[in-house]
Amino acid sequence: MGVIGIETTIGMINNHEFMGFLDFCSSQ
């Protein structure tokens, strides 16, 4: 994961999209 991935993760957490965050991690 690069900077874009980190920013996406932070954005998801800030937007309370935790399930989306877990799905994102599982797809890596």
N, C-alpha and C positions, 0 to 999 in steps of 0.2 A: 504493500500500500504506500502510495506517495502522498504528497501534500493534499491533492484533491480528495483522496480517500479520507484523510484525517478531517478535512473541512466538512466533508459530507457527514461523517460520523458525529462531529460536534453539532452540526445543524440539526441532525435527527434527534439528538439528545435534547437540544434546546426546544425543539418542537414536540417533545414528548412522544416521538415516533419510535418507542423502544422495540416494538415488535418488528418494525421495519429495519431497525438496527441489528436485531438478532438474525433476521433473514439475510441481511447484507453480509454479516460475518459468516454465515453458513455457506453462502455462495462463493466465498473466496477460496 
